[in-house]
């Protein structure tokens, strides 16, 4: 008990933290903290080998605390943790939005939920409910269902329904909307320079749909919206987290922060201070551990929360309310019926990826005339995408057409040699968001000037088609790569 307060401050402070850790099994410090009341644990790609190993890991966590919330950032698109080493077997949000079949989106999310539940995961930091209305957005892009508010809203609601029907809590993110930004909040503070009327018409539409669909959690965004709060980023703003999300929109579930160590908040306010400010603003759980995944950080944050209550910077009532909301989510997860994985899931994912393909030349004929040369252009990926996650067309096409070869370039310097190597063979040019990278656009133009018949495959957010034959996959997942490889191979 904390002296003079009559309450277990350390227990409540532990309850609101969702730290990450390093390793494929729970380290001793994490087991101790779970026994002391730690409310949640966040899993990352570094914790995953395969599903059987994750199931063993989560069983180890529950051996210390049966009702621990086990969270993962599984968007099942370009951002995947459970399939970080192999690529997601699902086409991702932008592809699902392009198909625009909410029943399919619900089915896909249901399969994802059953898969996670079987591995012992109870809380998914998904779906992404952002409206990607800035095509140059460096961090959302194909993670969103699209750029139209109503389309994003109906697929957000469908995704939530499918996931939660499988017994895994969904989390709509990044409130109040991260789509209309040109800055990555991992690196700096984005600005949404929109008035309230525009926010109501665009950014808030999917979140209203998520709340109506019964979403169990909402994740805050580390960005500034001056029309809502001229001073503080959303995660630290009571006007946004409490007055808007709870008061106006009527959300009564769990509010969790985006990773609190991201520079947009921790870089300006400090890790401990940002945590306290977020809880005071209305957050109930603090996600930490993407970068600071150690006992020292978890201890420092627990102690900072306790000290803030003693000093009066954070009310005891607010902390108790946050801990109670964590407990309610844990209770829902424990009581929710779980379904087992469906052996048809992989076929559903690949079928969806095929349905998403869009070809600019309706008279294009496949298979390619011979084993092709595949030239992939590697962009600088944002920090939400695990660096080890594979993508592209070269590998899956080489499985179908063994004589396929190619190269991957991260700058234009190697283009002449690659074009020379491709002579006498069909050429496939694979890009991701070339409109965001001047070097990639120029390299693509230069390649098409030499080889105008080359097939261009866009695996990001499609812009104006380039080349005579342009194929858009609306994402760079393993399923998307396989779908386009099958098309090129005539399968």
Legacy VTK file of the C-alpha trace (Angstrom):
# vtk DataFile Version 3.0
C-alpha trace
ASCII
DATASET POLYDATA
POINTS 491 float
0.000 0.000 0.000
1.217 3.524 -0.758
1.644 5.356 2.555
-1.096 7.834 3.322
-3.346 6.978 0.384
-5.155 3.800 1.395
-4.827 2.416 -2.128
-2.307 0.254 -3.970
-0.890 2.867 -6.310
1.824 0.568 -7.611
-0.775 -2.059 -8.482
-2.906 0.407 -10.411
0.146 1.874 -12.131
1.207 -1.612 -13.179
-2.305 -2.339 -14.443
-2.287 0.469 -17.027
1.047 -0.434 -18.622
1.414 -2.601 -21.748
5.190 -3.044 -22.122
7.091 -5.048 -24.672
10.094 -7.263 -24.046
12.972 -8.900 -25.881
13.050 -12.629 -26.480
10.950 -15.572 -27.547
9.802 -16.382 -24.013
8.878 -14.207 -21.028
12.007 -12.947 -19.234
12.180 -13.234 -15.432
11.517 -9.528 -14.886
8.291 -9.718 -16.879
7.103 -12.741 -14.923
7.721 -10.844 -11.678
5.848 -7.800 -12.909
2.891 -9.906 -14.017
2.697 -11.388 -10.546
2.700 -7.810 -9.203
-0.317 -6.851 -11.313
1.006 -5.793 -14.712
-2.136 -5.420 -16.813
-0.897 -6.126 -20.324
1.989 -7.172 -22.533
2.644 -6.118 -26.137
4.149 -8.600 -28.594
6.366 -7.526 -31.487
8.006 -9.302 -34.410
11.083 -9.905 -32.264
8.963 -12.152 -30.011
7.647 -14.348 -32.821
9.044 -17.504 -34.401
5.793 -19.197 -35.379
2.298 -19.705 -34.030
3.141 -22.691 -31.837
5.933 -20.731 -30.177
3.619 -17.728 -29.614
1.031 -20.029 -28.047
3.689 -21.328 -25.651
4.811 -17.790 -24.879
1.303 -16.566 -24.089
0.650 -19.632 -21.939
3.755 -18.686 -19.970
2.400 -15.166 -19.479
-0.920 -16.503 -18.213
0.811 -18.849 -15.819
1.823 -15.687 -13.948
-1.402 -13.702 -14.477
-4.403 -15.512 -15.983
-6.226 -12.343 -17.054
-3.240 -10.519 -18.594
-4.092 -8.674 -21.803
-1.830 -9.973 -24.569
-1.692 -7.375 -27.345
-0.184 -7.404 -30.810
-0.057 -4.969 -33.716
-1.513 -7.278 -36.341
-3.088 -5.297 -39.162
-2.557 -8.357 -41.381
-1.350 -6.186 -44.226
2.028 -4.577 -44.740
2.105 -4.160 -40.954
2.197 -7.671 -39.509
3.821 -9.169 -36.452
2.563 -12.750 -36.413
3.738 -13.149 -40.044
6.625 -10.686 -39.945
9.127 -13.268 -41.160
7.035 -14.681 -44.015
4.720 -11.828 -45.047
1.010 -11.667 -44.400
-1.278 -14.205 -46.090
-3.919 -11.452 -46.284
-4.076 -8.626 -48.836
-4.310 -5.752 -46.314
-6.723 -2.898 -45.740
-6.227 -0.894 -48.930
-6.842 -3.992 -51.035
-9.968 -4.834 -49.058
-11.182 -1.275 -49.521
-10.534 -1.497 -53.267
-12.613 -4.682 -53.484
-15.249 -2.919 -51.359
-17.054 -6.031 -50.144
-17.675 -5.543 -46.392
-18.733 -9.172 -46.053
-15.295 -10.221 -47.300
-13.603 -7.784 -44.924
-15.551 -9.252 -42.019
-14.644 -12.786 -43.137
-10.951 -11.920 -43.401
-10.938 -10.275 -39.971
-12.701 -13.299 -38.526
-9.954 -15.587 -39.805
-7.338 -13.224 -38.357
-9.132 -13.228 -35.016
-9.330 -17.012 -34.859
-5.649 -17.249 -35.718
-4.675 -14.786 -32.986
-6.973 -16.352 -30.414
-5.453 -19.768 -31.041
-2.031 -18.248 -30.344
-3.273 -16.760 -27.073
-3.542 -13.129 -28.219
-6.533 -11.267 -26.769
-6.099 -7.687 -28.019
-5.213 -6.499 -31.522
-4.038 -2.936 -32.165
-6.185 -2.889 -35.317
-7.942 -1.963 -37.523
-6.488 1.228 -38.940
-9.471 3.570 -39.190
-7.578 6.466 -40.777
-8.826 8.116 -43.960
-5.718 8.318 -46.142
-6.668 11.592 -47.830
-3.051 12.715 -48.256
-1.527 10.463 -50.954
1.935 11.468 -49.767
1.290 10.199 -46.231
4.546 8.556 -45.081
3.125 6.272 -42.387
-0.485 5.294 -43.237
-0.828 4.711 -46.993
-1.898 1.140 -47.756
-2.667 0.553 -44.067
-5.913 2.488 -44.568
-9.021 1.167 -46.302
-8.872 4.151 -48.642
-9.315 7.889 -49.013
-13.123 8.056 -48.840
-14.612 8.423 -45.334
-17.683 6.268 -45.896
-15.687 3.468 -47.517
-13.225 3.491 -44.624
-16.113 3.566 -42.146
-17.957 0.534 -43.506
-14.809 -1.572 -43.700
-13.635 -0.461 -40.264
-16.968 -1.600 -38.823
-16.836 -4.900 -40.736
-13.260 -5.602 -39.610
-14.172 -4.944 -35.982
-17.205 -7.219 -36.189
-15.196 -10.076 -37.664
-12.283 -9.824 -35.244
-14.387 -9.482 -32.100
-16.716 -12.311 -33.121
-13.605 -14.501 -32.919
-12.993 -13.387 -29.328
-10.181 -10.872 -29.877
-10.680 -7.229 -28.882
-10.288 -4.716 -31.724
-8.717 -1.272 -31.442
-9.609 1.483 -33.929
-6.648 3.762 -34.587
-5.228 6.449 -34.748
-7.758 8.816 -33.135
-8.756 11.444 -34.204
-7.242 10.457 -37.587
-3.717 10.161 -39.007
-4.527 10.054 -42.716
-4.192 13.717 -43.662
-0.572 14.108 -42.582
2.771 14.430 -44.310
4.859 13.623 -41.208
5.509 10.266 -39.525
4.712 10.558 -35.805
7.482 8.046 -35.066
9.823 10.908 -35.978
8.063 14.225 -35.331
4.685 15.810 -34.556
2.261 15.729 -37.497
-0.278 18.527 -37.898
-3.902 18.139 -38.972
-4.794 21.631 -40.123
-8.528 21.015 -40.507
-11.478 22.758 -38.939
-14.090 20.952 -36.875
-16.550 20.718 -39.757
-13.934 19.025 -41.952
-12.983 16.645 -39.161
-16.628 15.679 -38.708
-16.997 15.087 -42.439
-13.782 13.096 -42.899
-11.533 11.982 -40.029
-14.187 11.245 -37.420
-16.543 9.303 -39.704
-14.788 5.910 -39.339
-14.389 6.344 -35.586
-18.100 6.983 -35.184
-18.697 3.786 -37.178
-16.211 1.904 -35.010
-17.959 2.994 -31.822
-21.341 2.061 -33.288
-19.893 -1.371 -34.150
-18.951 -1.916 -30.501
-15.185 -1.599 -30.771
-13.585 -2.485 -27.458
-10.684 -0.011 -27.707
-9.457 3.116 -29.483
-5.809 4.092 -29.931
-4.748 7.725 -29.734
-2.590 9.501 -32.285
0.521 11.512 -31.477
-0.430 14.500 -33.628
-1.674 18.043 -33.230
-5.123 19.169 -34.274
-5.210 22.909 -33.434
-8.942 23.198 -34.105
-9.500 20.744 -31.239
-6.581 21.665 -28.981
-4.161 24.468 -29.899
-1.508 23.322 -27.451
-1.247 19.570 -26.948
-1.013 16.513 -29.229
-4.087 14.289 -29.165
-2.627 11.613 -26.873
-1.949 14.244 -24.194
-5.089 16.324 -24.743
-8.054 16.051 -22.375
-10.090 18.038 -24.892
-9.578 15.289 -27.472
-9.364 12.099 -25.389
-12.042 12.896 -22.809
-14.222 15.752 -24.055
-14.425 14.589 -27.684
-13.923 10.818 -27.651
-15.720 10.052 -24.403
-18.083 13.017 -24.161
-19.214 13.832 -27.687
-18.690 10.483 -29.396
-19.822 8.448 -26.404
-16.998 5.914 -26.365
-16.947 3.939 -23.114
-14.257 1.348 -23.859
-10.504 1.318 -23.391
-8.343 4.173 -24.680
-4.772 3.067 -25.344
-1.898 5.262 -26.450
0.135 4.712 -29.550
3.692 3.744 -28.548
4.505 6.365 -25.955
8.233 6.406 -26.788
7.581 7.807 -30.274
9.398 11.087 -30.784
6.202 13.037 -31.397
5.477 12.914 -27.656
8.466 11.465 -25.795
10.883 13.682 -27.702
9.114 16.807 -26.459
7.677 15.847 -23.102
9.907 13.012 -21.942
8.868 9.387 -21.664
7.676 9.504 -18.054
5.968 12.886 -18.327
4.216 11.894 -21.561
2.884 8.779 -19.818
1.473 10.787 -16.924
-0.015 13.433 -19.219
-1.654 10.757 -21.365
-3.326 9.136 -18.364
-4.466 12.532 -17.063
-5.908 13.334 -20.488
-8.037 10.186 -20.486
-5.895 7.291 -21.720
-6.412 4.044 -19.808
-3.460 2.002 -21.066
0.020 2.981 -22.163
1.720 1.060 -24.961
5.507 1.042 -24.580
8.292 -1.255 -25.631
8.763 -0.946 -29.348
12.102 0.681 -28.623
12.369 0.649 -24.804
11.670 -2.995 -24.024
13.342 -3.434 -20.663
12.541 -3.683 -16.982
14.085 -0.306 -16.226
11.593 1.465 -18.486
8.602 -0.410 -17.058
9.759 0.353 -13.517
10.449 4.000 -14.291
6.957 4.483 -15.754
5.256 2.723 -12.847
7.132 4.887 -10.376
6.425 8.063 -12.362
2.695 7.311 -12.300
2.749 6.716 -8.553
4.742 9.896 -7.939
2.333 11.915 -10.083
-0.626 10.766 -7.973
1.175 11.615 -4.735
2.133 15.042 -6.131
-1.384 15.750 -7.399
-0.421 15.841 -11.092
-2.609 12.787 -11.749
-5.730 12.206 -9.736
-6.137 8.944 -7.893
-9.671 8.709 -9.292
-8.426 8.973 -12.901
-5.847 6.245 -12.341
-8.420 4.015 -10.658
-10.820 4.560 -13.554
-8.102 3.655 -16.056
-7.191 0.482 -14.161
-10.854 -0.486 -13.971
-11.255 -0.099 -17.732
-8.220 -2.337 -18.263
-9.836 -4.911 -15.983
-13.111 -4.716 -17.951
-11.321 -5.374 -21.230
-9.484 -8.305 -19.650
-12.784 -9.697 -18.360
-14.406 -9.349 -21.796
-11.486 -11.151 -23.400
-11.641 -13.971 -20.859
-15.382 -14.442 -21.346
-15.501 -14.061 -25.140
-15.999 -17.370 -26.960
-12.990 -18.351 -29.061
-13.070 -20.062 -32.444
-10.374 -22.315 -33.844
-8.475 -21.459 -37.043
-10.176 -22.414 -40.303
-8.013 -24.506 -42.679
-9.559 -22.574 -45.583
-8.070 -19.280 -44.367
-5.064 -19.252 -46.722
-7.319 -19.802 -49.733
-9.564 -16.939 -48.614
-6.573 -14.605 -48.313
-5.183 -15.452 -51.732
-8.612 -15.214 -53.341
-9.064 -11.754 -51.824
-5.650 -10.647 -53.091
-6.582 -11.808 -56.590
-9.847 -9.864 -56.457
-7.939 -6.697 -55.558
-5.718 -6.690 -58.664
-6.404 -3.876 -61.125
-4.866 -3.928 -64.617
-4.712 -0.723 -66.666
-4.616 -2.554 -70.009
-7.715 -4.755 -70.345
-6.284 -6.433 -73.451
-3.020 -7.458 -71.737
-2.279 -11.132 -72.179
-0.530 -13.466 -69.775
1.538 -15.529 -69.143
4.642 -13.580 -70.056
6.355 -14.889 -73.163
9.413 -16.189 -71.294
10.991 -16.270 -67.847
11.192 -12.582 -66.870
13.687 -10.302 -65.231
12.091 -8.642 -62.186
13.462 -5.301 -61.044
12.168 -4.220 -57.647
12.576 -0.673 -56.300
13.017 -0.619 -52.520
11.572 2.441 -50.710
12.481 3.584 -47.231
9.835 1.863 -45.116
8.256 3.550 -42.118
8.913 2.201 -38.625
5.487 0.569 -38.345
6.566 -2.032 -40.912
8.923 -4.696 -39.562
12.213 -4.484 -41.426
12.388 -8.261 -41.821
8.983 -8.593 -43.507
9.490 -9.813 -47.095
7.709 -8.227 -50.026
7.808 -8.157 -53.798
7.185 -10.244 -56.897
10.598 -11.723 -57.669
10.511 -14.489 -55.028
6.957 -15.747 -55.637
7.348 -15.527 -59.420
10.611 -17.482 -59.274
8.724 -20.256 -57.473
6.254 -20.467 -60.360
8.725 -19.799 -63.190
12.094 -21.115 -61.949
14.208 -19.339 -64.579
13.024 -15.957 -63.307
15.830 -13.702 -62.053
16.104 -10.071 -61.052
17.448 -7.465 -58.679
16.342 -4.986 -56.033
17.500 -1.374 -56.082
17.314 1.201 -53.287
18.717 3.962 -55.500
18.881 4.677 -59.216
22.612 3.933 -59.465
22.180 0.280 -60.400
19.559 0.845 -63.093
21.820 0.680 -66.194
23.313 -2.655 -65.159
19.883 -4.076 -64.332
18.464 -3.011 -67.698
21.445 -4.587 -69.428
20.851 -7.836 -67.534
17.184 -7.846 -68.593
17.871 -7.712 -72.329
16.102 -10.383 -74.354
13.618 -11.182 -71.576
10.269 -9.769 -70.416
10.842 -7.035 -67.821
8.729 -6.530 -64.706
9.213 -3.288 -62.728
7.948 -3.438 -59.146
7.438 -0.226 -57.145
5.874 0.981 -53.888
4.571 4.557 -53.827
6.883 6.008 -56.500
4.993 9.331 -56.222
6.623 9.719 -52.787
10.198 9.149 -54.007
11.737 11.328 -56.703
14.545 8.840 -57.387
12.054 6.010 -57.887
9.857 8.014 -60.240
12.831 9.054 -62.336
14.241 5.526 -62.391
10.866 4.137 -63.442
10.587 6.706 -66.239
14.122 5.918 -67.398
13.424 2.182 -67.445
10.209 2.646 -69.417
11.992 4.904 -71.905
14.275 1.980 -72.725
11.701 -0.798 -72.241
8.233 0.693 -72.877
6.673 -2.779 -73.016
7.708 -3.564 -69.427
4.978 -4.513 -66.961
4.765 -2.121 -63.989
3.506 -3.570 -60.701
2.529 -0.992 -58.056
2.437 -2.509 -54.552
1.633 0.663 -52.611
-0.980 3.397 -52.982
-1.673 3.648 -56.719
-1.143 7.014 -58.374
-1.430 7.715 -62.118
-0.503 4.510 -63.990
2.867 4.511 -65.707
3.663 2.243 -68.640
1.496 0.398 -71.132
0.629 -2.346 -68.629
0.209 -1.274 -65.010
-0.956 -3.683 -62.303
-2.019 -2.352 -58.905
-2.063 -4.759 -55.950
-2.983 -2.182 -53.250
-0.420 -3.601 -50.844
2.848 -5.484 -50.600
1.818 -8.510 -48.558
2.833 -12.074 -49.356
-0.695 -12.738 -50.617
-0.524 -9.732 -52.941
2.864 -10.786 -54.288
1.637 -14.326 -54.912
-1.534 -13.097 -56.638
0.333 -10.927 -59.133
2.976 -13.644 -59.660
0.233 -16.087 -60.591
-1.194 -13.582 -63.036
2.178 -13.035 -64.733
2.804 -16.781 -64.840
-0.613 -17.486 -66.336
-1.725 -19.632 -63.419
LINES 1 492
491 0 1 2 3 4 5 6 7 8 9 10 11 12 13 14 15 16 17 18 19 20 21 22 23 24 25 26 27 28 29 30 31 32 33 34 35 36 37 38 39 40 41 42 43 44 45 46 47 48 49 50 51 52 53 54 55 56 57 58 59 60 61 62 63 64 65 66 67 68 69 70 71 72 73 74 75 76 77 78 79 80 81 82 83 84 85 86 87 88 89 90 91 92 93 94 95 96 97 98 99 100 101 102 103 104 105 106 107 108 109 110 111 112 113 114 115 116 117 118 119 120 121 122 123 124 125 126 127 128 129 130 131 132 133 134 135 136 137 138 139 140 141 142 143 144 145 146 147 148 149 150 151 152 153 154 155 156 157 158 159 160 161 162 163 164 165 166 167 168 169 170 171 172 173 174 175 176 177 178 179 180 181 182 183 184 185 186 187 188 189 190 191 192 193 194 195 196 197 198 199 200 201 202 203 204 205 206 207 208 209 210 211 212 213 214 215 216 217 218 219 220 221 222 223 224 225 226 227 228 229 230 231 232 233 234 235 236 237 238 239 240 241 242 243 244 245 246 247 248 249 250 251 252 253 254 255 256 257 258 259 260 261 262 263 264 265 266 267 268 269 270 271 272 273 274 275 276 277 278 279 280 281 282 283 284 285 286 287 288 289 290 291 292 293 294 295 296 297 298 299 300 301 302 303 304 305 306 307 308 309 310 311 312 313 314 315 316 317 318 319 320 321 322 323 324 325 326 327 328 329 330 331 332 333 334 335 336 337 338 339 340 341 342 343 344 345 346 347 348 349 350 351 352 353 354 355 356 357 358 359 360 361 362 363 364 365 366 367 368 369 370 371 372 373 374 375 376 377 378 379 380 381 382 383 384 385 386 387 388 389 390 391 392 393 394 395 396 397 398 399 400 401 402 403 404 405 406 407 408 409 410 411 412 413 414 415 416 417 418 419 420 421 422 423 424 425 426 427 428 429 430 431 432 433 434 435 436 437 438 439 440 441 442 443 444 445 446 447 448 449 450 451 452 453 454 455 456 457 458 459 460 461 462 463 464 465 466 467 468 469 470 471 472 473 474 475 476 477 478 479 480 481 482 483 484 485 486 487 488 489 490
